[in-house]
């Protein structure tokens, strides 16, 4: 284990993740074919040996934390030399990657607060940042910010800071207004 608190923390994360991966790891397609060819029992023995040896001292190398949209829902640890030890984990918001933007808002809601504001209000079924909404609707972040500020001033959305991002979500009034016009 390292001498610095950050290094010790990274090493603990790597060991815990390796244990997690060792318990929850499923064989990949190539391993599965190999196991069939050699017999199920030999494949189980080989996987147990791999789990037992899934430990590597970082020795100051550090640990790469890599979010991945393609690794959901498992966590993988790469410890093979000569590569730097890497912890691959599911990225936040993976489920929303392939969701199409919300359809056009109801006409009455669009007339009441404006079409763009209505779209943004309906899009906030889950908390989202200005940048996320700007990308989703092909708008500039400044435009999205101005619309969200108007919705916030009207009491329809609230803002909260999450590290370096500001996440917007509907207030109870915003939820009620969105539900009236979508049902």
Helices and strands as residue ranges (DSSP letters): H 5-24, H 29-38, H 40-52, E 64-68, E 76-78, E 86-90, G 94-96, H 107-113, H 115-123, E 128-129, H 130-137, H 141-153, E 157-162, E 165-170, H 172-182
